[in-house]
Amino acid sequence: MNSLLRHSPNALTLARALAGPLGALLLVQSSQASVESEAVRLGLLAALIFIIAALTDWLDGWLARLLNAESALGALLDPIADKCLVGGYLIAYCAISGFDAWLVLPVMVIVGRDVAVTALRFIRPSAGTLHVTLMAKIKTALQMIITAAPFALIIMGLRDPALWYHYWIGAVWFLALVTAWSAWPYCRAALRH
């Protein structure tokens, strides 16, 4: 049983990685549903999956420390899982928007940065030394908040995206700038080695 508990942080991390594509698929299906009740049900399910998965970002690390189960694998998987979760939903939003260039461009920056930093972890011999920075943690928190914002706005009663869509797009552009900026310490560390 103790061995099973020690693997629970990595299991939560993997679940978060899988939640991204699953929730994104449900979100797109929600936007295409022909019956409003089905759209609401799928949309709420996608929102619930995102919220629970986002909470596991804190929970897996807390459990790993509590159980003294911190591992190199967990340290590698954790940021990848965050990227799968946020990237999946942002790409779903792009599909729902009809691939609006004003949304697609910042999402390309966000996803591109995340792929590049992940590649650095695998390509460079110093991959194991690329620790998550404070800036990257702030970036991840902002990504989760901004990605969840449409759900929160709709649940608060703002069901007409025309009321908030352009403000949210502005937030996604800000997020793209923060995300791109947060890549610099990783690039610098990789170049040093």
N, C-alpha and C positions, 0 to 999 in steps of 0.2 A: 504493500500500500504506500509506503514511504517513497519508493521508486516512482510510483505513479504520480504522487504529489509533486515530486521534483521535476517532472516533465510537464506539469500543468502550465507554467509560464510560456513555454514554447508552443504548447497546444493552443493557448489563447492567441498567441501571435499569428500562428498559421490560420486560425479561424478568422482573424481580422483580415488577413491577406485574401482569403476566399470570399469574405463578405463584400469586398469591393466590387468584383465582377457580378456577383449574385444580386446585390442591391441595385447596381447600375442597370442590370437587365430588367428588374422589376420596375424601376423608375421609367425606363423607356416604354415598357409595356403599359404602364399607367397612362402615359401621355397618348398612347395609341388606342386605348380602350374606347369602345363605342358606347358603353353604358357608364353613366356617371358614377354609380355605386361601385362598379368594378374599378374605375380609375381611382376613386378615393381609397378603396381597400388596398390596391396595389401601391399607391403612393404612401399610405400610412405604413405599410409593411416595409417599403424601401426606407422611409424615415426611421422607423424603429431599428432596422438592421444597422443603419449608419450610426445612430446614437449609441447602441449597445457596442458596436465594434469600436467606435471612438473611445468609449470608456475603457475598453480593454487595453488601450495604449498606456494608460496609467496603471491598470490592474496587473498586467503581466510583469512590469518592472517591480512593482511593490511586492508581488508574490515571489519573484526571483530573489529579491533581497531578504524577504522574510524566511524563505525556505533555504537560504544560502545555496541557491541553485543558479546563480549567475553563470553564464557560459559565453564563450566566443560565438557559438552558433546563435544564441539568443540575441547577442549584440549585433550580429550581422542581419538576422531576420527582422528585428524590430523596425528599423527604418524602411526596409523593403515592404513590410506589411502596411505601414502608413502610406507609402506611395501607391500601393495597389488599391487601398481604400479610397483615398482622395482622388487619385487619377481616374479610377473607374467611374466615380460619380461625376467628376468634371467632364469627362468624355461623354457621359450620358446626357448631361446638360447641353453640350454642344449638339448632339444628335437631336434633342428635343427642340432646340432653337432653329433647326434647319441649317445647322453649321454656319450661323451668323459669324462673319469674320471678326466682329468686335469681341466676340467671346472666344472664338477658336484661336486667335493669335496669342492672347495671354495664357490660355490653357496649353498651347504648344510650348511656350516658354517654361511653364511650371513642369509639365511632363518631361520636356527635354532636359531640364536641369536635373530632375530626379533620376532619369535614366543615366545621364552623364556621371553623376556622383556615384551611383550604384556601380557603373562600369569601372570607375576608378578603384573602387574597393576590390574588384576582381582582377583588374589588369595590372595594376602596379604592385611590385613586390611589397610595398609598404601598406597594402590593403588593410592589414590587421591594425595598423596604427591610425587609421582615419576614424577617430572617435567622434561621436555626435557632439557638435558645439552647442553652446547656449543659444546662439542665433538660429541654429537649425531647429532647436526645440521650440523657440518662439514662432518660427516659420510654420512648423507643424501645427501648433495650437491655432494660429491664424488660419491655416488651410482648413482645419476641421470646422472652425467657427463660420468661415465664409462659405464653405461647402454646405453646411447645415442651414445657413440663413434662409434659402427659399422655403425649406420645410417650416421653419419657425414663423416666417411671414404668413404663409398660407394657413397655418394652424391658428395664428392670431387674428385671422379673418380677412387678410389682404389677399383674396383669391384672384384678383385681377393683376396679372404680372405687369401690365402697363403702368401701374402705380409705383412699382419699385424696381423693375428690370434694369433700367439704365443706371440707377444708383448701385445696384448689385454688380453690374458689369464694371463700374468704376472700382469697386472693392476688389474684383478679380484682377484688374490691371495693377492695382496697388500690391496685391498678393504676388503677382508675377515679378514685380520689381524686387520685393523682399526675398522671394524665392531665388531669383538670379543672384542677388547680392550675397545670400547665404552660401552660395557655392564657392565663393572666393577662398575661404579658409581651407577647404578640401583641395582645391586646385593648388594652392600654395604649399600645403603639406605634401601632396603628391610630387610636385616639382622639386621639393627639397630632397626627396629620397631618390 
